[in-house]
Amino acid sequence: MEKVLTKNIVPGNGARGIDDYEKTGGYSAYRKAVCELTPADIVKLVTDSGLKGRGGAGFPTGAKWSLTMPIEKSARPRYFVCNFDEMEPGTFKDRFLVENDPHQLIEGLAIASYACRMDVAFLFIRGEYVQAAKILAKALEEARNKGLIGKNVFGKGWDFEMHIHTSAGRYMCGEETGLLNSLEGGRANPRSKPHYPGTSGVWGKPTVVNNVETLCCVPHIVENGAEWFKSLGKAKDSGTKIYGASGKVNKPGAFELPMGSTLREVIFEQAGGMQQGYSFRAALPGGASTQFMDESLLDVPLEFESMKEIKHFFGTGVAVVLDDKTCPVGMCHNLLAFFARESCGWCTPCREGLPWLRNVLLRLERGLGEPGDIDALLVDQARLLGPNTYCALALGAVQPLLSAIELFRADFEAHIDLKKCPYKQGIG
């Protein structure tokens, strides 16, 4: 590709300051947006580019911006919120972006705020990301000192402020409306819809929420055009994507690749394949709330549209690899324990159902499972959770379990037949 979206950053070299960022064209798209384009021009540009939210849901970004209440009917101030919670197990792409190139995010958030005619932006950051918060604070001060944030930006009469908000730290803060409740100082519970945030968001004012990686794409779209961005994808979706891999691979990490790259490319080319003594068995392609993909799906394009066709979730695009020496039952128990702990407790099926599934899996791990547990206690109950909850937390939580039972049923049955975990006994 001609140009990657990370402006030639080198991971591990530390965060770039504003002077280095500007030397490679940083903030030129911001100046172009405010001085040469109208907000409507930018919204159309982003819509035409086909940019979809990189946080996991894949909702078209331009469409979300278009649904924001028109400025003529709006209460003020209007808010733009960057979702930098990144609590999805196995996902670390947003931290990679911010810790190396914080000004890219600030520029993207500023352009998006101008396009949606917002007055104030918040960088809502996961509490555990202490280093990233320090880096962002320094970058924000640099931008403010250069007049990129504040009163009368670029002399065009637009007053704009940006603030960092450190989260108390809950998985539910990654859900859009739970994030808004947390930002207001309340519990991170989901809100009923409608009203949608674009009409009534934080403090009842029009609000747009976008993910870090989504916003980092915006300056490049403004600078290079919609067709350029569309040309970067190699399947059905546009742009590039920060893919990643963790687990027993030789080079775990994050990699910017064309949207539509495959699991085979991510794991066996970019991540260097499996470590010696381990074989690939399956992977969760987009964090802990996606379904396992085995060898038969290694060449499916990892993007929103192609994954829908096989009834899978793309998620965040950061793969968690399952090797042949790791127990899939134990892995599912570990994931369900996380999701059960992180449930906000707002609705009964999630609050009661996830701990219940966790306990059944714990029984299997301890060799106390009984015939019939797999279908009657795990499959049936897991299928009841997602469609009957207030948000998508429970729906995502049961995806690895249901897909693991489908792919690795023999492992679940072995726990019952042998009355122990075969992997811990050297049998698996």
N, C-alpha and C positions, 0 to 999 in steps of 0.2 A: 504494500500500500504506500501511497505517496507520503502520508504524514500520520503519525499516531496521535491520539488525543492527549497523551500525557506530556506533550511538548519536550520529548527527549530527556525525561528524567532518568536518573540512574538510581535504582533502589539501593538503600544503604549509605548513600552519600550525605544524608541529612536533608532537611527542608530547605528549599530555595527561598532566598529573600526576594523582595520586590524588585530590586535592581536587576538581578539575574533573570527574573521572570519577564520583565519588560524587554530585556535584550533579545528574547526569542519571540517577541510579538505579544507578550502578555498585556492585557487590558486594551489592546487595539480594538478588539471586537466590542468591548464595553463602550468605548468612545464612539465607535461607529453606530452602535445601537441607539445611544442617547442623542447623538448629534445629527445623525443622518436618517434614522428610521423612526417610524411611529410605533407605538405599542402594538397596533393591529398588524403592522408589517412583520414584526418579530413573531407574533403568535402564528401568523400564516406560514412563515418560514419554518418554524418548528413543526407545525402540523404537516406541511409538505415533505419534511425530512423523514417522517415515519418514526421519529424517536419515541420509544416506549419506556415506561418507568423501569429502572434497573434495580429497584428494591425487591422485586419478586413477583408483583402482581402483573406487570407488563401492560398497564393501562396507557393508552396513547397520551403523551404529554401535552401536545397541542390541544387535544380535546378537553383535557382537564382545565387548562388555562382558559379555554373558550367558555367553559361553563361557569366561570367566576362572575359574580354579580356585576353588571355594568357600573362604571364609576358614577354615572349620573343618578343612579338610584341608591347609592351605597352610603352606609354609615362609615365614619372615619375614626381612627386610622384603620387601614387595611393591612393585613399581615401575610408575609411569606415565611414558611417554616421549612428549614432543611432537616430532614430526618437522618441524623447520624447516630442512631441508637445502636444499630448493628449487633443485635443480641442473638442472631441465628447461629446455632452451633455449627462450627465448621466454616463460617464465613468471616473473611478478614479483608475483603477488597477495598472497602471504603477507608479503612485505616491506612492501607497501602497508599491510596491516593492522597489523603490529607497529610500524612506524615512526610511525604516527599514533595508535594506541590500544593500547599495550602491556598496559594493565590488563585489557582485554577478554580477551586471551589468558590472562593469569594467573588471572583469575576462572574462565574455562572449564576450564582445566587443573585448578584446585583442586576444582571441582565434580565433574569426571570422576573425579578421584582419590578423592574421598569416596564416590562412587557405586560404584566398584570396590574400595573398602576398601584403598586403597593407602597406604603409609607415606611414600614418597619419590617425587618427580617430577623429571624431567630435561627441560630445554629444550635439545634437541639442535639447534644452529644452525650453518648453513653458515659456514665460516671466513671467506669473503669478505664476509660481512655484518657488517662492523666497527661501523658506525653503529647497526645494529639491536641488536647485542649490548650496546653501551653503553646504549642506551635501555632494554633489558630489565633490565639490571643495576640501573639507577637505580629502575625501577618495582618490581623485586623487593625492593629495600631499603625502599622506601616501604610496601609491603604488609607486610613483616616488622615494621616499626616500629609498625604499627597492630594487630599481633596477628593478622593474617589468615593468617600462616604461622608455624609453630613449635609450641610445647607447648600442649595443651589449647585448641584453637581454639574460640572462642565459648563457652568453659566447658563443652564437651560431651564432654571426655575424649578427643578425637581429636588425636593428635600427628602433625604433617605438615610435611615439609620439601620445599623446591623449590630446585634448583640449575641453573645454566647450564653446558652443556658445549659448547665451541667445537670443531667438527669440523676434521679435517685437510684436508677438502675433496676429496671424490670423488663422482661421480654415483651410484655404487653405494651410498653412504650413504643415499640416498633409499629403497632397498629395505629393508623392515622388518627382516629378520634381518641384513642387512649392516650396518645402522645399529647393531644391538645388539652385533655383534662389534666395531665401531669404538668404541662407548661403553665396552666392556671394555678397550680399548687394543690390540686386534688388528687384523688386516687386514679391510677391509670386504668380506668374501666372504659369499655367501648360505649359510644353513644348510639342512639337509635337514628336511623336515616329513613326519610328526610327529617330535618334539614341536613343538607350536605355542607361540608366546610366552606365551599365556594360562596355559599349564601350566608351561613351562620357558623363560623368556626371559633377560633380562640376569642374569648371574651365577647362572644356573640357577633363578631365582626367578620366580613368576608376574608377567607384564609385559603391559601394553597399550600399543600405539603408535597415536597418532592425529595427523593433520595439523593445522596451525595453523588453517586456515579451519574445519575440522570443529569444533574446540574452541571457536572464537569463536561458533559457533551455540548452544552449550549453555546459557549464561546466559539467553538470550532464550527458549529453550524452557521452562526452569524457571520463568521469570517470567511468561510469557504462555500456556503450555499447548501441548499437542500439536496440537490442532485449529487454533489460530492459525497455527502454523508450516506445517502442511499447506496452509492456505488461501493462503499466499504464492506457492506454485508455480502456474504457469498451464498446465501440461501434466500429466505423470504423476508427476514427482518433487516432493518437498516443498521449501519454503523459498525463500530467495534464494541467489544465487550471485555471487561476484566474477568477472565476465567481464573480458576484456581484449583489446587489439589492438595489434599492432606491425607495422612495415613502412611502406610508402608511403601511410599514411593521414594525414588532416589533424590528428587529435587522438589520437595514441597514448596509451594509459593503461589504467586499471582502473576498472570500473564495477559497482556493485551493482545487479542486476536480478533480477526473478522467475526462478526456475529454470524452464527451458523457453523462454527467450528465443531468438530465432533469430540466425543469423549475419548476416542482413540488418540486424537491429536493432543488433547490436553494432558492425558495421563502418560501415554507412551512416547510422545515427542517432547512436549514442553517440560513435563515433570520427570522425564528420564526413565519411565517404566518402573516396574516393581523392584524393590530391594532384593538382593540375593537371598534365596531361601524362601521367598514368598511369591505366591501366584495371585493374579487378579481373579477375584470372584464376582464382584459387583461394585457399584458405587451409587451413592446418593448424589445426583448431578448438581443440585442447587441448595445445599445445606440440609439440615436435619428434618425439614418438613416436606421432603420430596420422596418419590418412590425409588426403590432400588432398580438400577439398570444393569443387566448382566451382559455377557459377551455378545449376545445376539443383537444388542442395541448400541454397540460401540460406534457405529457409523451413522447414527441418526443425528442430524444437525441439532446442536444445542441452541435453541432459540424458542421464542414463545409459540410461533405458529406451527413449526414442525413437531414440537412436543405435544401440542394439543391434538394433533392427528393420531398420535399413539396413546392418547389419554393419559399423558404424564404431565407433571408440573416442571417447568424450567427452573423456577425459584431464582436464586441469586447467581447461579452459574458457577458456584465454587464447590467442587466435588469432594465428598468424603469417601475414601476408598475402603472397601471391605476386602481383606485378604483371606487366603485359605486357612489361616491359623487362628482367626478371630471368630468367636462364636456369634452367629447372627442373633440368637436369642438373647445373649448377654448384651449385645449392642443395642437391640430394641429396648431391653429393660433400662439401660442407661439413658436412652433418649426419652422414654416415657417418664422416667423419674424426673428429668429436667422439665418437661412440659407440665407434669403434674404440679411441681413446685412453683412454676411460673404462671399458672392459671390465676387470673385476677379474682376468681370466685364469684363473678357477676351472675353467671347462669348455672343452674343445677347440673345439666349434663356434663359440662366441662369440669366443674368443681368436684363432682363426685365420681364421674366416669373415668377420668384420667388416672387418679390414684388407684381406682379399682383395677384397671388394666395393668398398671405398674405392679400391683400386688400379685396378680395372677402370673405375670412373667417372673416375678421373684420366686414364686412357688416352683415354677418350672426349673429355674436355675438351681434351686436347692434340692431338686429331685423329688418334689412332693406333688407333681402334676398327675392328673388322672385322665384316662381315656375320655374323650369328649370335650376336654378343656379347650382344644384348639378352635373348634367350630362354635361350640355353644357359648363359651366364655370370652374368647378373644375376637373371632371374626364377626359374630353377630353383634356384639356390643360395640365394637369399633365402627361398624357401619351405621350404627344409630347415632353416634356422637356428632359428626360433622354437620349434617343437615339440620340439626336441632339446637344449635348454639348461636349465641349473639354475634360472634365474630368468627374468623377463620382459624383461630388458634387450635381448637380441637380437631378441625378438619385436617390441618397440616400435621398435627401430632400423630394421627393414626396412619398416615401414608407410609412411613417406613415399615410399620408393623404389618399392615395388610399386604404390602408387596413382598415382605420377607417370608410371610407364610406361604404366599403363592410360589415363590422361587425356591425356598429352603424348607419346605414342609417336613422333609425327612429329618432335618436337624431338630425341629420342634418335637417330632414324634420320638426321636432318640432320647430326648430328655425324660420323656414319660416312660418309655420302655426300659431304659437303663437305670432310671431313678437317680440320675446324676447328669452333669454337663459333660458330654463326651470330650469336649475340647480341653477341659481342665484335667482330664485323665489321659490325655495323649492319644485319644482314639480318633478325634475329628481331623 
